[in-house]
Amino acid sequence: MSVNPTHEVVVELGSALMFINPEQELIAVAVGRGRVFKAALDGYGDEEVQVCDVLDAAILELRPLAEFRPTNGRGLGGNWLDGLYTRSDNLRRHNESERARAAEQRERAAREWERIRLEKIARQAKWEERRRPEQEKIRSLFSSVERWGRSEALASITSYFGDFLRDRIEMNENPTAPSVRLIRWQCVVYFDLIAGRDKEFGTRDAYNAIIRRGVNMGQPDAFKQIARYLYHLEEDGYLRRLPDYRRDSFPRFIPTTSGAWW
């Protein structure tokens, strides 16, 4: 049926939209389908109810004029029409109540999320406060390394990670090296550019850090080895790769929270 503003005003005033045909003694009543709101869904489900206050896609139902009687409330009444009004009123009250419940649930969820977020921030700040001096100590020990395998720097790094090393730094595969010896140049990259850091860097930055620490990688393809290592850290979630601006350039990365602090 076609709906105009006058029809909408009638419904807004609480009455069903009706058209009377006195010659055939019929009344056409606009019947729509109201959707049932569910607080658990925070939205409408599939259930619908026949109502008089929804005109979208409403249809006209023909009823005998004899079914209706004058009332002091909505003008006309009758068993069928009274049932339609009751369903419409009940659905409206139900939906209002369920929407209020859904809003309360959203507010509770938002408060809980905020509580968890603040607790996480507090835990992270406490952890960083503990980690930062350890990281600075390791960086300072790099400058006093004479024999890497027996250095305090290597011992401190091993202690720093404990059971959380998880391939962040690879073991030296040289058969003459102790099995617990971590690759030195990777330790330099991790603690000079990742641990406790939040600045982006690239393969060249890592290479320069290695050179500044006086470490000889002993590999002709140093840049490729460094890039491979950084990609490995990215795959494990310790670095995030930034968008490439040039196809022929080495990638740039930024430490993740896991890489910087855990």
For each residue, the residues with C-beta under 8 A, 3 or more apart:
1: 30 55 58 59 60
2:
3: 7 8 55 56 58
4: 7 8
5: 8 9
6: 9 10
7: 3 4 10 11 17 30 55
8: 3 4 5 11 12 55
9: 5 6 12 13
10: 6 7 13 15 17
11: 7 8 14 15 16 17 30 52 53 55
12: 8 9
13: 9 10
14: 11 53 74
15: 10 11 18 52 74 75
16: 11 29 30 52 74 81 84 85
17: 7 10 11 29 30 52 55 58
18: 15 27 28 29 30 76
19: 27 28 60
20: 26 27 65
21: 24 25 26 27 28
22: 25 65
23:
24: 21
25: 21 22 64 65 66
26: 20 21 62 63 64 65
27: 18 19 20 21 62 63 64 65 67 68 76
28: 18 19 21 60 61 62 63
29: 16 17 18 52 60 61 63 81 84
30: 1 7 11 16 17 18 52 55 58 59 60
31: 50 51 52 58 59 60 61 84
32: 50 51 52 53 54 55 56 57 58 59
33: 48 49 50 51 54 57
34: 48 49 50 51 53 54 88 91 92 95
35: 44 45 47 48
36: 44 45 47 48 49 91 94 95
37: 43 44 45 94 95 98 99 102
38: 41 42 43 44 45 98
39: 42 98 99 101 102 105
40:
41: 38 44 45
42: 38 39 102 105 106
43: 37 38
44: 35 36 37 38 41
45: 35 36 37 38 41
46:
47: 35 36
48: 33 34 35 36
49: 33 34 36 87 91
50: 31 32 33 34 84 87
51: 31 32 33 34 54 84 87 88 91
52: 11 15 16 17 29 30 31 32 84 85 88
53: 11 14 32 34 88 92
54: 32 33 34 51 58
55: 1 3 7 8 11 17 30 32 58
56: 3 32
57: 32 33
58: 1 3 17 30 31 32 54 55
59: 1 30 31 32
60: 1 19 28 29 30 31
61: 28 29 31
62: 26 27 28
63: 26 27 28 29 67 68 78 80 81
64: 25 26 27 67
65: 20 22 25 26 27 68
66: 25
67: 27 63 64 78 79 80 81
68: 27 63 65 76 77 78 81
69: 76 77 78
70: 75 76 77
71: 74 75 76 77
72:
73: 77
74: 14 15 16 71 77 85
75: 15 70 71
76: 18 27 68 69 70 71 81
77: 68 69 70 71 73 74 81 82
78: 63 67 68 69 81 82
79: 67 82 83
80: 63 67 83 84
81: 16 29 63 67 68 76 77 78 84 85
82: 77 78 79 85 86
83: 79 80 86 87
84: 16 29 31 50 51 52 80 81 87 88
85: 16 52 74 81 82 88 89
86: 82 83 89 90
87: 49 50 51 83 84 90 91
88: 34 51 52 53 84 85 91 92
89: 85 86 92 93
90: 86 87 93 94
91: 34 36 49 51 87 88 94 95
92: 34 53 88 89 95 96
93: 89 90 96 97
94: 36 37 90 91 97 98
95: 34 36 37 91 92 98 99
96: 92 93 99 100
97: 93 94 100 101
98: 37 38 39 94 95 101 102
99: 37 39 95 96 102 103
100: 96 97 103 104
101: 39 97 98 104 105
102: 37 39 42 98 99 105 106
103: 99 100 106 107
104: 100 101 107 108
105: 39 42 101 102 108 109
106: 42 102 103 109 110
107: 103 104 110 111
108: 104 105 111 112
109: 105 106 112 113
110: 106 107 113 114
111: 107 108 114 115
112: 108 109 115 116
113: 109 110 116 117
114: 110 111 117 118
115: 111 112 118 119
116: 112 113 119 120
117: 113 114 120 121
118: 114 115 121 122
119: 115 116 122 123
120: 116 117 123 124
121: 117 118 124 125
122: 118 119 125 126
123: 119 120 126 127
124: 120 121 127 128 257 261
125: 121 122 128 129
126: 122 123 129 130
127: 123 124 130 131 261 262
128: 124 125 131 132 196 261
129: 125 126 132
130: 126 127 133 134
131: 127 128 134 135 195 196 261
132: 128 129 135 136 196
133: 130 136 137
134: 130 131 137 138 156 160
135: 131 132 138 139 160 191 195 196
136: 132 133 139 140 196
137: 133 134 140 141 156
138: 134 135 141 142 153 156 157 160 191 195
139: 135 136 142 191 192
140: 136 137 143 144
141: 137 138 144 145 151 152 153 156
142: 138 139 145 153 188 191 192 213
143: 140 213
144: 140 141 151 152 153
145: 141 142 148 151 153 184
146: 151
147: 150 151
148: 145 151 153 154 181 184
149: 154 177 178 181
150: 147 154
151: 141 144 145 146 147 148 154 155
152: 141 144 155 156
153: 138 141 142 144 145 148 156 157 187
154: 148 149 150 151 157 158 181 182 184 187
155: 151 152 158 159
156: 134 137 138 141 152 153 159 160
157: 138 153 154 160 161 169 182 187 191
158: 154 155 161 180 182
159: 155 156 162
160: 134 135 138 156 157
161: 157 158 164 165 168 169
162: 159 165
163:
164: 161 262
165: 161 162 168 169
166: 236
167: 170 232 236
168: 161 165 190 233 236 238 259
169: 157 161 165 182 183 186 187 190
170: 167 173 182 183 186 229
171: 179 180 181 182 183
172: 177 178 181 182 183
173: 170 177
174: 177
175:
176:
177: 149 172 173 174 181
178: 149 172 181
179: 171
180: 158 171
181: 148 149 154 171 172 177 178
182: 154 157 158 169 170 171 172 186 187
183: 169 170 171 172 186 187
184: 145 148 154 187 188 215
185: 188 189 210 215 217 226
186: 169 170 182 183 189 190 229
187: 153 154 157 169 182 183 184 190 191
188: 142 184 185 191 192 209 210 213 215
189: 185 186 192 193 194 206 209 210 226 229 230
190: 168 169 186 187 193 194 195
191: 135 138 139 142 157 187 188 194 195
192: 139 142 188 189 209 213
193: 189 190 197 199 201 205 206 209 255
194: 189 190 191 197 233 238 239 255 259 260
195: 131 135 138 190 191 255 259 260 261
196: 128 131 132 135 136 260 261
197: 193 194 255 260
198: 254 255 260
199: 193 254
200: 242 252 253 254
201: 193 205 206 252 253 254
202: 205 206 249 250 251 252 253
203: 206 207 223 226 227 230 250 251
204: 207 208 223 250
205: 193 201 202 208 209
206: 189 193 201 202 203 209 210 226 230
207: 203 204 210 211 222 223 226
208: 204 205 211 212
209: 188 189 192 193 205 206 212 213
210: 185 188 189 206 207 213 215 217 222 226
211: 207 208 214 215
212: 208 209
213: 142 143 188 192 209 210
214: 211
215: 184 185 188 210 211
216:
217: 185 210 222 225
218:
219: 222 225
220:
221: 224 225
222: 207 210 217 219 225 226
223: 203 204 207 226 227 250
224: 221 227 228
225: 217 219 221 222 228 229
226: 185 189 203 206 207 210 222 223 229 230
227: 203 223 224 230 231 250 251
228: 224 225 231 232
229: 170 186 189 225 226 232 233
230: 189 203 206 226 227 233 234 239 251 253
231: 227 228 234 235 241 251
232: 167 228 229 235 236
233: 168 194 229 230 236 238 239 253 259
234: 230 231 237 238 239 240 241 253
235: 231 232
236: 166 167 168 232 233
237: 234 256 258 259
238: 168 194 233 234 255 256 258 259
239: 194 230 233 234 253 254 255 256 259
240: 234 253 254 255 256
241: 231 234 251 252 253
242: 200 251 252 253 254
243:
244: 247 249 251
245: 249
246: 249
247: 244
248:
249: 202 244 245 246
250: 202 203 204 223 227
251: 202 203 227 230 231 241 242 244
252: 200 201 202 241 242
253: 200 201 202 230 233 234 239 240 241 242
254: 198 199 200 201 239 240 242
255: 193 194 195 197 198 238 239 240 259 260
256: 237 238 239 240 259 260
257: 124 260 261 262
258: 237 238 261 262
259: 168 194 195 233 237 238 239 255 256 262
260: 194 195 196 197 198 255 256 257
261: 124 127 128 131 195 196 257 258
262: 127 164 257 258 259
